[in-house]
Amino acid sequence: MKRSYLPVALLLAVLMLNIIITQYMVHQYFYQNYVNTIVAAVMNVVLFPLAFLIYKKGVNVND
């Protein structure tokens, strides 16, 4: 069976987005832009279920 690397690439992209958004959130918090901080935190919370869905659909654990 041929292995698909698309789910792995998507998970890596979501992880990179999480890192970028977390850095942005810390930066905004440091400069006391609290609305932007909360928006970035919500984006991080939304990305977690997306990563979980990509993992469950694409990565076959039973191989």
N, CA, C and O atoms as CSV, one atom per row, in Angstrom:
chain,resi,resn,atom,element,x,y,z
A,1,MET,N,N,0.823,-1.173,0.000
A,1,MET,CA,C,0.000,0.000,0.000
A,1,MET,C,C,0.878,1.253,0.000
A,1,MET,O,O,1.853,1.335,0.748
A,2,LYS,N,N,0.528,2.222,-0.841
A,2,LYS,CA,C,1.301,3.448,-0.924
A,2,LYS,C,C,0.926,4.376,0.233
A,2,LYS,O,O,-0.250,4.577,0.537
A,3,ARG,N,N,1.934,4.922,0.854
A,3,ARG,CA,C,1.721,5.803,1.989
A,3,ARG,C,C,1.476,7.231,1.510
A,3,ARG,O,O,2.141,7.705,0.589
A,4,SER,N,N,0.522,7.912,2.137
A,4,SER,CA,C,0.201,9.288,1.778
A,4,SER,C,C,0.855,10.241,2.773
A,4,SER,O,O,0.706,10.091,3.986
A,5,TYR,N,N,1.569,11.207,2.248
A,5,TYR,CA,C,2.250,12.175,3.093
A,5,TYR,C,C,1.473,13.478,3.227
A,5,TYR,O,O,1.915,14.389,3.927
A,6,LEU,N,N,0.330,13.579,2.572
A,6,LEU,CA,C,-0.479,14.793,2.649
A,6,LEU,C,C,-0.960,15.087,4.071
A,6,LEU,O,O,-0.851,16.232,4.510
A,7,PRO,N,N,-1.492,14.099,4.818
A,7,PRO,CA,C,-1.903,14.405,6.206
A,7,PRO,C,C,-0.741,14.862,7.085
A,7,PRO,O,O,-0.912,15.718,7.953
A,8,VAL,N,N,0.427,14.295,6.860
A,8,VAL,CA,C,1.594,14.700,7.647
A,8,VAL,C,C,1.958,16.145,7.325
A,8,VAL,O,O,2.272,16.924,8.225
A,9,ALA,N,N,1.919,16.501,6.053
A,9,ALA,CA,C,2.221,17.870,5.648
A,9,ALA,C,C,1.184,18.841,6.221
A,9,ALA,O,O,1.535,19.938,6.657
A,10,LEU,N,N,-0.092,18.437,6.221
A,10,LEU,CA,C,-1.132,19.288,6.798
A,10,LEU,C,C,-0.943,19.464,8.300
A,10,LEU,O,O,-1.133,20.561,8.826
A,11,LEU,N,N,-0.573,18.396,8.988
A,11,LEU,CA,C,-0.315,18.514,10.428
A,11,LEU,C,C,0.875,19.423,10.710
A,11,LEU,O,O,0.857,20.200,11.665
A,12,LEU,N,N,1.902,19.325,9.881
A,12,LEU,CA,C,3.048,20.213,10.051
A,12,LEU,C,C,2.659,21.673,9.810
A,12,LEU,O,O,3.138,22.571,10.503
A,13,ALA,N,N,1.796,21.901,8.835
A,13,ALA,CA,C,1.334,23.267,8.558
A,13,ALA,C,C,0.522,23.811,9.730
A,13,ALA,O,O,0.677,24.974,10.103
A,14,VAL,N,N,-0.341,22.982,10.310
A,14,VAL,CA,C,-1.144,23.430,11.456
A,14,VAL,C,C,-0.238,23.699,12.658
A,14,VAL,O,O,-0.457,24.660,13.396
A,15,LEU,N,N,0.767,22.867,12.855
A,15,LEU,CA,C,1.710,23.093,13.948
A,15,LEU,C,C,2.464,24.406,13.748
A,15,LEU,O,O,2.661,25.161,14.700
A,16,MET,N,N,2.882,24.677,12.518
A,16,MET,CA,C,3.575,25.932,12.242
A,16,MET,C,C,2.664,27.124,12.498
A,16,MET,O,O,3.101,28.139,13.041
A,17,LEU,N,N,1.389,27.002,12.104
A,17,LEU,CA,C,0.433,28.079,12.383
A,17,LEU,C,C,0.251,28.279,13.882
A,17,LEU,O,O,0.154,29.414,14.349
A,18,ASN,N,N,0.204,27.185,14.641
A,18,ASN,CA,C,0.084,27.302,16.100
A,18,ASN,C,C,1.272,28.047,16.691
A,18,ASN,O,O,1.100,28.896,17.565
A,19,ILE,N,N,2.465,27.739,16.224
A,19,ILE,CA,C,3.665,28.398,16.735
A,19,ILE,C,C,3.643,29.883,16.386
A,19,ILE,O,O,3.946,30.726,17.230
A,20,ILE,N,N,3.284,30.204,15.139
A,20,ILE,CA,C,3.252,31.601,14.705
A,20,ILE,C,C,2.204,32.390,15.483
A,20,ILE,O,O,2.462,33.510,15.922
A,21,ILE,N,N,1.023,31.800,15.651
A,21,ILE,CA,C,-0.052,32.496,16.361
A,21,ILE,C,C,0.292,32.667,17.838
A,21,ILE,O,O,-0.039,33.691,18.435
A,22,THR,N,N,0.951,31.675,18.430
A,22,THR,CA,C,1.351,31.795,19.834
A,22,THR,C,C,2.385,32.902,20.012
A,22,THR,O,O,2.307,33.673,20.968
A,23,GLN,N,N,3.350,32.986,19.100
A,23,GLN,CA,C,4.335,34.061,19.167
A,23,GLN,C,C,3.667,35.424,19.017
A,23,GLN,O,O,4.014,36.374,19.720
A,24,TYR,N,N,2.705,35.513,18.094
A,24,TYR,CA,C,1.959,36.759,17.895
A,24,TYR,C,C,1.173,37.122,19.156
A,24,TYR,O,O,1.113,38.288,19.546
A,25,MET,N,N,0.576,36.115,19.785
A,25,MET,CA,C,-0.210,36.345,20.998
A,25,MET,C,C,0.674,36.888,22.126
A,25,MET,O,O,0.288,37.832,22.816
A,26,VAL,N,N,1.837,36.305,22.308
A,26,VAL,CA,C,2.756,36.766,23.355
A,26,VAL,C,C,3.219,38.194,23.054
A,26,VAL,O,O,3.311,39.026,23.956
A,27,HIS,N,N,3.505,38.463,21.804
A,27,HIS,CA,C,3.933,39.809,21.408
A,27,HIS,C,C,2.833,40.829,21.681
A,27,HIS,O,O,3.109,41.906,22.208
A,28,GLN,N,N,1.607,40.507,21.334
A,28,GLN,CA,C,0.495,41.429,21.555
A,28,GLN,C,C,0.228,41.624,23.046
A,28,GLN,O,O,-0.110,42.726,23.479
A,29,TYR,N,N,0.378,40.564,23.827
A,29,TYR,CA,C,0.181,40.685,25.267
A,29,TYR,C,C,1.247,41.592,25.883
A,29,TYR,O,O,0.956,42.385,26.777
A,30,PHE,N,N,2.477,41.468,25.400
A,30,PHE,CA,C,3.572,42.300,25.919
A,30,PHE,C,C,3.296,43.775,25.670
A,30,PHE,O,O,3.588,44.615,26.521
A,31,TYR,N,N,2.732,44.095,24.504
A,31,TYR,CA,C,2.426,45.483,24.184
A,31,TYR,C,C,0.995,45.879,24.575
A,31,TYR,O,O,0.489,46.904,24.117
A,32,GLN,N,N,0.364,45.093,25.395
A,32,GLN,CA,C,-0.933,45.355,26.012
A,32,GLN,C,C,-2.048,45.566,24.994
A,32,GLN,O,O,-2.925,46.405,25.197
A,33,ASN,N,N,-2.016,44.814,23.911
A,33,ASN,CA,C,-3.110,44.793,22.950
A,33,ASN,C,C,-3.960,43.562,23.268
A,33,ASN,O,O,-3.816,42.515,22.636
A,34,TYR,N,N,-4.828,43.700,24.235
A,34,TYR,CA,C,-5.524,42.546,24.782
A,34,TYR,C,C,-6.577,41.972,23.841
A,34,TYR,O,O,-6.840,40.770,23.874
A,35,VAL,N,N,-7.174,42.797,23.017
A,35,VAL,CA,C,-8.168,42.281,22.067
A,35,VAL,C,C,-7.477,41.357,21.053
A,35,VAL,O,O,-7.988,40.280,20.746
A,36,ASN,N,N,-6.329,41.778,20.542
A,36,ASN,CA,C,-5.580,40.937,19.618
A,36,ASN,C,C,-5.091,39.658,20.293
A,36,ASN,O,O,-5.020,38.601,19.666
A,37,THR,N,N,-4.755,39.764,21.576
A,37,THR,CA,C,-4.319,38.593,22.330
A,37,THR,C,C,-5.442,37.572,22.427
A,37,THR,O,O,-5.211,36.376,22.246
A,38,ILE,N,N,-6.648,38.032,22.708
A,38,ILE,CA,C,-7.788,37.117,22.831
A,38,ILE,C,C,-8.134,36.510,21.478
A,38,ILE,O,O,-8.475,35.329,21.407
A,39,VAL,N,N,-8.055,37.285,20.412
A,39,VAL,CA,C,-8.326,36.759,19.067
A,39,VAL,C,C,-7.322,35.665,18.709
A,39,VAL,O,O,-7.701,34.626,18.170
A,40,ALA,N,N,-6.053,35.896,19.005
A,40,ALA,CA,C,-5.029,34.891,18.719
A,40,ALA,C,C,-5.237,33.637,19.562
A,40,ALA,O,O,-5.020,32.527,19.077
A,41,ALA,N,N,-5.651,33.797,20.804
A,41,ALA,CA,C,-5.914,32.637,21.660
A,41,ALA,C,C,-7.078,31.816,21.117
A,41,ALA,O,O,-7.030,30.586,21.131
A,42,VAL,N,N,-8.114,32.483,20.644
A,42,VAL,CA,C,-9.258,31.776,20.057
A,42,VAL,C,C,-8.826,31.040,18.787
A,42,VAL,O,O,-9.274,29.921,18.534
A,43,MET,N,N,-7.962,31.659,17.995
A,43,MET,CA,C,-7.465,30.987,16.788
A,43,MET,C,C,-6.681,29.725,17.142
A,43,MET,O,O,-6.789,28.714,16.449
A,44,ASN,N,N,-5.898,29.778,18.211
A,44,ASN,CA,C,-5.176,28.587,18.656
A,44,ASN,C,C,-6.137,27.494,19.113
A,44,ASN,O,O,-5.915,26.313,18.847
A,45,VAL,N,N,-7.193,27.889,19.793
A,45,VAL,CA,C,-8.179,26.905,20.264
A,45,VAL,C,C,-8.919,26.277,19.089
A,45,VAL,O,O,-9.274,25.099,19.145
A,46,VAL,N,N,-9.154,27.036,18.037
A,46,VAL,CA,C,-9.842,26.508,16.857
A,46,VAL,C,C,-8.932,25.579,16.065
A,46,VAL,O,O,-9.406,24.612,15.468
A,47,LEU,N,N,-7.643,25.856,16.052
A,47,LEU,CA,C,-6.721,25.023,15.278
A,47,LEU,C,C,-6.521,23.639,15.887
A,47,LEU,O,O,-6.198,22.697,15.164
A,48,PHE,N,N,-6.703,23.494,17.185
A,48,PHE,CA,C,-6.491,22.186,17.807
A,48,PHE,C,C,-7.466,21.132,17.289
A,48,PHE,O,O,-7.016,20.053,16.901
A,49,PRO,N,N,-8.782,21.382,17.259
A,49,PRO,CA,C,-9.680,20.355,16.712
A,49,PRO,C,C,-9.418,20.079,15.226
A,49,PRO,O,O,-9.607,18.959,14.753
A,50,LEU,N,N,-8.983,21.108,14.502
A,50,LEU,CA,C,-8.642,20.899,13.095
A,50,LEU,C,C,-7.478,19.913,12.969
A,50,LEU,O,O,-7.515,19.017,12.126
A,51,ALA,N,N,-6.469,20.072,13.784
A,51,ALA,CA,C,-5.336,19.141,13.771
A,51,ALA,C,C,-5.778,17.748,14.187
A,51,ALA,O,O,-5.319,16.755,13.624
A,52,PHE,N,N,-6.655,17.669,15.157
A,52,PHE,CA,C,-7.153,16.369,15.604
A,52,PHE,C,C,-7.933,15.665,14.485
A,52,PHE,O,O,-7.784,14.459,14.291
A,53,LEU,N,N,-8.760,16.414,13.756
A,53,LEU,CA,C,-9.506,15.826,12.640
A,53,LEU,C,C,-8.581,15.360,11.526
A,53,LEU,O,O,-8.792,14.291,10.954
A,54,ILE,N,N,-7.571,16.141,11.215
A,54,ILE,CA,C,-6.597,15.729,10.194
A,54,ILE,C,C,-5.901,14.450,10.629
A,54,ILE,O,O,-5.690,13.547,9.820
A,55,TYR,N,N,-5.546,14.373,11.895
A,55,TYR,CA,C,-4.865,13.181,12.404
A,55,TYR,C,C,-5.765,11.949,12.316
A,55,TYR,O,O,-5.328,10.888,11.870
A,56,LYS,N,N,-7.027,12.092,12.744
A,56,LYS,CA,C,-7.929,10.949,12.764
A,56,LYS,C,C,-8.273,10.477,11.355
A,56,LYS,O,O,-8.380,9.273,11.124
A,57,LYS,N,N,-8.450,11.402,10.407
A,57,LYS,CA,C,-8.837,11.020,9.047
A,57,LYS,C,C,-7.662,10.528,8.222
A,57,LYS,O,O,-7.818,9.617,7.410
A,58,GLY,N,N,-6.487,11.117,8.417
A,58,GLY,CA,C,-5.387,10.863,7.508
A,58,GLY,C,C,-4.351,9.877,7.988
A,58,GLY,O,O,-3.814,9.111,7.188
A,59,VAL,N,N,-4.060,9.875,9.257
A,59,VAL,CA,C,-2.994,9.023,9.778
A,59,VAL,C,C,-3.629,7.747,10.310
A,59,VAL,O,O,-4.398,7.781,11.271
A,60,ASN,N,N,-3.310,6.641,9.691
A,60,ASN,CA,C,-3.866,5.366,10.114
A,60,ASN,C,C,-3.022,4.803,11.244
A,60,ASN,O,O,-1.870,4.428,11.024
A,61,VAL,N,N,-3.567,4.737,12.434
A,61,VAL,CA,C,-2.841,4.307,13.612
A,61,VAL,C,C,-2.595,2.785,13.599
A,61,VAL,O,O,-1.627,2.313,14.196
A,62,ASN,N,N,-3.449,2.034,12.934
A,62,ASN,CA,C,-3.371,0.572,12.976
A,62,ASN,C,C,-2.365,-0.020,12.002
A,62,ASN,O,O,-2.258,-1.244,11.922
A,63,ASP,N,N,-1.620,0.798,11.255
A,63,ASP,CA,C,-0.627,0.241,10.330
A,63,ASP,C,C,0.574,-0.290,11.064
A,63,ASP,O,O,1.507,-0.795,10.438
